[in-house]
C-alpha cells in the first residue's frame, strides 16, 4: 500500500512539473496567434493580453492581397517540391532497400555498410561543389534543384532495409514458387508488408524537404519556386515593423504542419523511436 | 537451346540487383560522392563558379590563408566563425541533451495526460527555421515581447535579447532548445522504458537514492542511446546557421556570426565570391566534426567501463 502512495505522489509531482514546462512550450505559439488577430496598434501597445481587445482579420486580409510576397504561393511551392521529392524518394529508396534487404548477391552487405558509413561525412563539405554542379546542369532556379539531390539520402534505405530483413524467407520463396518475379514480389508483397515503415520514411523525407532553408536560399534567386522558409525569411525583412502581419504569416506557415502532426503523430513518434533505438 | 536459355536467365539474375539499387546509387554518386571529391578539387583553386575558365590552381594556399595567414581577411573570418560555432556547440549541447532527459524521466512515471505533454514538446520540431525565428523574435522583442513584459513584473527591464551579449547567446540557445528537444525526448522516453525494472527494485532494497539510481542504473542502461543523441546533437549544433542568420544577423559585432554564415557569404554572397576559400573552410569544419564524433564515442564508451 505504501508503495502505491509513493507511486501516486511521483505521478502528481511529475504532472505538475510537466505542466509548468509545457506552458513555456505553448505560450510562444499562443502569443503569436493572438498577435495575428490584433490591430497593429494593439500589437505594439505592450499589453500582455492573449485575447485581443479588438479582434480583427486585417492582417490576414493583407496577406491575401500582398503582391510582393504571396505566402500562399510559397506554401504551394514548398508543398509541390516536398511532395514530389517524397514520392520519388519512396520509389528510389524502397527499390534499393529491396536489393540490400531481400535479394542475395555477392558483396551485398559490404556494399550496404560502405554506403551507411558515408553518412559520417558532414553535408557542409558538399555545399559549394553541389552548387557548382547545379550551375553545370543549369538547374539554378529550378524545381529539380529542390527535389533531386536529396534523393541520394541513405537514411530511408537504412530504415526500410531493416524492415525487409524482418520478412521471413519462406514468404519470399513461396511467392517465387508461385511464379512471381522480383518486380512482382517487390510491388505486391514487400511494399504492402512494409507500409508502416514507408509512411515513416515518407513523413521524414517530406518534413526534411519542407523545412530545408540553406539549400533553397542558395539555389533559388527569384520567386518562381521560392519555398516557404525562404519566403518567410524575406517577409521578415519587408514587413519589418508590422508585427501583426508578420505573425499572421507565421500562423499561416504553421498550419500545414499542425494538420500533418495531428494526422500522423504516432508515425512521427514511431519513426524517431525506431532510428534512435536501433543503435 | 537449353543451355542458352539458362545463360540468359543467369545473366538476368546477375543484373537484377542492379536494377533495384542503381537508380539510387546513380543519384547518390552524382550528388554526394562526386561533390565530395569535387570539393577537394575546388578547395585547391581560385575558383570562379560561373566562369570556370578563370580558375587558377593555388594548391593548399586557400588552407594557408584561412588557417595561418593572419594578414588575410579570411583568416579572421575563419577563426571568428569557428570560435562562434564552438561557443554555440558548447552552450547548446548540454541543455539539448539534459532537458529532454529530464522531460523523459518525468514522463516515464506516466502521469495523467503524458501523451499530450509529449505532443506539446515535440510540436515545435516540425516548424521550419524561419517560423521558429519569427515566433521568437516576437516573443523576445525588447519593448513589447511577452518575455520582457513578463520580466517587467518582477522588476527586470528591457533586456536586449538579440542585440547584446551575453543575451544573444542565451536567446539563440533558448530558441534552439524549444525547437529541437522533442526528438531526443522521444528517444530517451523509449530507452527509459527498456531499463529492467528489477534493477531498480534491487537498488531500493539496498537503499539507493534517486541520484545513485540514475548514475549506476539508468545512465549505463541507456548508454547507446546517450551516445547516439550526444553525437547527433553535436553535429546538428555544428551545422548551426539559420538561428543566428535570421535572429541576430550574426550580431552584435559578429559575435554570433557562425562559420556556416561565413562559408555561405564567402561562397555565394555579394562582392567577390571566393568558392575555393569557402570550400576549404567547409572541409576543415567537416574534418573537425568527424574527429569530435569519434572522440565522443570513445569518451562515452570509456565512461561506462
Contacts between the chains, C-beta under 8 A, distances in Angstrom:
chain1	res1	chain2	res2	distance
A	7	B	109	7.7
A	10	B	109	4.9
A	11	B	109	5.5
A	11	B	110	7.1
A	11	B	111	4.4
A	11	B	112	7.1
A	12	B	111	7.2
A	14	B	106	4.3
A	14	B	107	7.4
A	14	B	109	5.0
A	14	B	111	4.5
A	15	B	111	3.8
A	15	B	112	5.5
A	15	B	113	7.4
A	17	B	106	5.5
A	18	B	103	7.2
A	18	B	106	5.3
A	18	B	107	7.0
A	18	B	111	6.6
A	18	B	114	7.1
A	18	B	117	4.7
A	19	B	117	7.9
A	21	B	103	6.5
A	21	B	117	7.7
A	21	B	121	7.4
A	22	B	117	5.5
A	22	B	120	4.6
A	22	B	121	7.0
A	24	B	178	7.6
A	25	B	120	5.2
A	25	B	121	5.8
A	25	B	123	7.5
A	25	B	124	7.0
A	25	B	178	6.6
A	26	B	120	5.9
A	27	B	146	6.9
A	28	B	135	5.3
A	28	B	136	6.9
A	28	B	139	4.8
A	28	B	146	7.5
A	28	B	178	7.1
A	29	B	123	7.8
A	29	B	124	7.9
A	29	B	135	7.0
A	31	B	138	7.0
A	31	B	139	6.1
A	31	B	146	4.8
A	32	B	134	7.6
A	32	B	135	5.2
A	32	B	138	6.1
A	32	B	139	7.8
A	35	B	138	6.6
A	43	B	144	7.5
A	44	B	143	7.8
A	44	B	144	5.3
A	45	B	144	7.3
A	46	B	143	6.9
A	46	B	144	4.7
A	46	B	149	6.4
A	48	B	146	6.8
A	48	B	149	5.1
A	48	B	150	7.1
A	91	B	23	7.7
A	92	B	23	5.1
A	92	B	24	4.7
A	92	B	27	6.8
A	93	B	24	6.6
A	95	B	20	4.7
A	95	B	21	7.1
A	95	B	23	6.2
A	95	B	24	6.9
A	96	B	20	6.5
A	96	B	21	4.7
A	96	B	23	7.4
A	96	B	24	4.0
A	96	B	25	7.4
A	98	B	20	5.1
A	99	B	17	4.9
A	99	B	18	8.0
A	99	B	20	3.7
A	99	B	21	3.9
A	100	B	21	6.8
A	103	B	16	6.7
A	103	B	17	4.9
A	103	B	20	6.6
A	105	B	14	7.9
A	105	B	17	4.4
A	108	B	17	7.3
A	115	B	28	7.4
A	118	B	32	7.0
A	118	B	33	7.4
A	120	B	290	6.1
A	120	B	293	7.1
A	121	B	36	6.3
A	121	B	286	6.9
A	121	B	290	7.6
A	122	B	235	6.9
A	122	B	238	7.5
A	122	B	239	7.5
A	122	B	285	7.2
A	122	B	286	4.1
A	122	B	289	4.7
A	122	B	290	7.0
A	123	B	239	7.4
A	124	B	239	6.4
A	124	B	260	6.7
A	124	B	263	7.0
A	124	B	282	4.8
A	124	B	285	5.8
A	124	B	286	5.9
A	125	B	36	6.4
A	125	B	39	5.6
A	125	B	279	7.9
A	125	B	282	5.2
A	125	B	283	5.7
A	125	B	285	7.8
A	125	B	286	4.0
A	126	B	31	8.0
A	126	B	32	6.6
A	126	B	35	4.3
A	126	B	36	6.0
A	126	B	39	6.3
A	127	B	263	7.0
A	127	B	264	7.8
A	127	B	267	7.2
A	127	B	282	6.0
A	128	B	39	6.4
A	128	B	42	6.0
A	128	B	49	7.9
A	128	B	263	7.9
A	128	B	267	5.0
A	128	B	275	4.9
A	128	B	278	5.6
A	128	B	279	4.5
A	128	B	282	6.6
A	129	B	34	7.8
A	129	B	35	3.8
A	129	B	36	7.5
A	129	B	38	4.0
A	129	B	39	4.1
A	129	B	42	5.7
A	129	B	279	7.0
A	130	B	31	6.5
A	130	B	35	4.7
A	131	B	49	6.9
A	131	B	267	7.3
A	131	B	268	7.2
A	131	B	275	7.8
A	132	B	35	8.0
A	132	B	38	6.8
A	132	B	42	6.8
A	132	B	49	5.6
A	132	B	275	7.3
A	133	B	30	7.5
A	133	B	31	7.2
A	133	B	34	7.5
A	133	B	35	6.3
A	133	B	38	7.4
A	135	B	49	5.9
A	135	B	50	6.6
A	148	B	27	6.9
A	148	B	31	7.0
A	149	B	27	7.9
A	149	B	31	4.1
A	150	B	31	8.0
A	151	B	24	7.3
A	151	B	27	4.8
A	151	B	31	7.7
A	152	B	24	6.9
A	152	B	27	4.5
A	152	B	28	3.8
A	152	B	29	7.8
A	152	B	30	7.5
A	152	B	31	4.9
A	152	B	32	4.7
A	154	B	28	7.6
A	157	B	24	6.8
A	182	B	16	5.9
A	182	B	20	7.6
A	186	B	20	7.4
A	207	B	126	6.3
A	210	B	128	7.0
A	211	B	126	7.8
A	211	B	127	7.6
A	211	B	128	4.2
A	211	B	129	6.9
A	213	B	128	6.5
A	213	B	129	4.8
A	213	B	130	6.6
A	213	B	241	7.6
A	213	B	242	5.1
A	214	B	241	5.6
A	214	B	242	7.2
A	214	B	260	7.6
A	214	B	264	6.9
A	218	B	264	7.1
A	218	B	268	5.6
A	228	B	128	6.5
A	228	B	130	7.3
A	229	B	128	4.1
A	229	B	129	6.1
A	229	B	130	4.2
A	229	B	131	7.6
A	230	B	130	7.4
A	231	B	130	8.0
A	232	B	128	7.3
A	232	B	130	3.8
A	232	B	131	6.5
A	232	B	134	6.6
A	233	B	130	4.5
A	233	B	133	7.7
A	233	B	246	5.7
A	236	B	130	7.4
A	236	B	133	7.4
A	236	B	134	6.1
A	236	B	137	7.5
A	236	B	246	6.8
A	243	B	138	6.3
A	243	B	141	7.7
A	243	B	144	7.9
A	246	B	134	6.2
A	246	B	138	7.3
A	247	B	134	7.4
A	247	B	138	6.2
A	249	B	134	7.4
A	250	B	131	5.9
A	250	B	134	4.4
A	250	B	135	6.1
A	250	B	138	7.8
A	253	B	127	7.7
A	253	B	128	6.9
A	253	B	130	7.1
A	253	B	131	4.7
A	253	B	134	7.8
A	254	B	127	6.4
A	254	B	131	6.0
A	257	B	126	4.5
A	257	B	127	6.4
A	258	B	123	7.8
A	260	B	126	7.2
A	261	B	119	7.7
A	261	B	122	8.0
A	261	B	123	6.3
A	261	B	126	5.7
A	265	B	119	6.0
A	265	B	122	7.9
A	268	B	122	7.0
A	269	B	118	7.4
A	269	B	122	7.5
A	269	B	186	5.6
A	272	B	183	5.3
A	272	B	186	4.5
A	272	B	187	6.2
A	273	B	186	6.1
A	273	B	187	6.8
A	273	B	190	4.4
A	276	B	183	7.8
A	276	B	186	7.2
A	276	B	187	3.2
A	276	B	190	6.7
A	276	B	191	7.3
A	276	B	225	5.9
A	276	B	228	6.1
A	276	B	229	7.3
A	277	B	187	7.1
A	277	B	190	5.6
A	277	B	191	6.6
A	277	B	194	7.8
A	277	B	225	6.9
A	279	B	224	5.4
A	279	B	225	7.2
A	279	B	227	7.4
A	279	B	228	4.6
